[in-house]
Amino acid sequence: MMDHLANTEINSQRIAAVESCFGASGQPLALPGRVLLGEGILTKECRKKPKPRIFFLFNDILVYGSIILNKRKYNSQHIIPLEDVTLETLPDTLQMKNRWMIKTSKKSFVVSAASLTERKEWISHLEECIKHLLSKTGRQPCREPAAPWIPDKATDICMRCT
C-alpha cells in the first residue's frame, strides 16, 4: 500500500502542507519514497502536565510538534526515525487512559490516545511501518532505549538519590 503512494502528486501535496504548517522552524520532510500515512493529536506526558501534540506518521519517520493553531501552525518539530522505535503498551492511570510508550535510543516518552480504538490503530500502523522498514534495511530494532522521564506526581521517591 505505502509503496504505490510514494511518488504520487497527492502525497507530495500532503507532505508540503505538513512542511508549511511547521514553517521556517521545521526541517524539510519531502524525500523520494517517503509517504505520509496518517496524522492525529495525541496527548504527550510532559514535565509539568500532559499536553496535546500533533503527530504525523510517515513510512520511515514519526514527526511531532506543539500545536499553535490546529491544522494551520505547529512548532517544536521533532523527527524520530522509525527504525529506532520500539513500542510498549501501558496500563491506564487516573490522569491518562489509552497510553503507550514510544522508545528510542535517544528519547523515550509516553503518549495517550483519545480512545482505545485510536490507540490500537496508532500502534498497529506504527508496528507495520517499523516491521516493513526493518525488513527493507536489514537493521535490528533498538536494543537499549533511553530511560523515560517519569513525572514527579507519578513517583514517591527521587530516581537519582532515592
N, C-alpha and C positions, 0 to 999 in steps of 0.2 A: 504493500500500500504506500509506504513512505517513498520508495524509490521512484515511482512514476510521477510523484508530485514535485520532485527535486528541481527540475528546470522549467517549471511552468510559470506563466505570467502572473497568475493569481497568487502563487506562492511568493513570488518576488514582490508583489504589491503589499502583501500582508507583512512580510519582513520589513519592507521600507516603512510601513506605518508604525511598526514597533520601534524602529530606529528613530523616527521623527518624534515619537512620544517621549523618548529619553533626551532628545535634543543634543546639543553640543557636548554635554557632560557624559553621554553614553558612548560606548565603543561601537564600531560598525559590526553588524550581525550578518550581513549578506555574504555568503560563501558558496562556491559551486557545490551542489549536492546537499546543501543544508535545507531542511524542511521545517516549517513552523507547524507543529501538530496540535497545539492547544494552548489555552490561557485561562487563567482564573485568579480569583482572590482567595488567598489562604491567610490564616492568622499565624504569625510567627512569634514564638516566645522570645521576647527581648529583655534587656536588663531590668527595666522598671516595670513593664507590663506587656501583655500580648498586644501586638499591633497588626492591622491588616497590611498585606503586601501583595503586589501584583506578581504573578509567576507566569512565565512563558516556557512551554516545553517544546524544544526542537529535537530533531533526531540525534543530535550529538552534544547538546548543551542544555542546561537549565538556567534561565535568566530570571532574576527577580529584582524588585526595587520598591522604593517608597512611593505611595500614591499622593500626588499633588492635586490633580483634577482627574477623576475617574474617566478612563478611556481617552484621555487627552494629553496628560502630562505626568511623567514619572521622573524620579531622580534616584541617586544612590544605586546605580546599576551594579549588580553582581552577576558574574558569569561562572558557572560551575560545569566543568567537563563531565559528561555522564559516565565516561569510562572510569572515573574516580569515585563514583557514588555507590553506596550501599544503603539499604533502607531497613528500618526496624519499626514494626507496628508497636504502639504503646497503649497502655490502658488509659481510660478516661480519668480525669481528675475533676474536682468540684468546679475549677475555673475553666478547664478546656476539655472538650469532647472531640472524638474522631481524630486522635493525634497519631503522628508517626515522626520518626527521626530520620533526617537526611544526613548521612555521614560521609565525609570526605577526609582525605589525609590532611587538609589544611583547616577545615572548619566543620563542625557538626552542630546541628540545631534542630529544634522541634517545631513542627507546624501542625495546624489542625484545619480540617475542612468543615464546611457548614453542615454536612450530613454524612452518615455512614456510607451511603452510596457514592457520594462525591469522593470520599477518602479511598474507597475501593477502586474507583476509576482512575484517580491520580496514581495510586500505587501500581495498578495493572499497566497503565501506559508507561510509567517510568521504568518498571521492570522489563517490559517488552523492548523499549529503546536501549536500555543498558545491555540486555542479552544480545540484541542484534548488533550493537556497536562492538561489544567484546568479541563476538564470533567473527566479525569483519576484520578487526585489527589483530586478533590473536592475543590480546593482553589479558591479564588476570585482574579480577576485581581488587579493590583497595583492601589490603590486609590489616593495616593499622590506622583506623580512623582517629581523627583528633577528638579529644575529650569534649563532650558537650558542656556548654555553660549551664549551670543549674541556678535558677532564680533563688534569691535569698529566702523568699517565702516558702520554698519547697524543701528546705532542709533545716535541721535544728543545730547543726554544727558547721564550723568552717572546714572546708575541704582541704585547706592547706595545713592548718595547725591543730585541727580537731579540738 
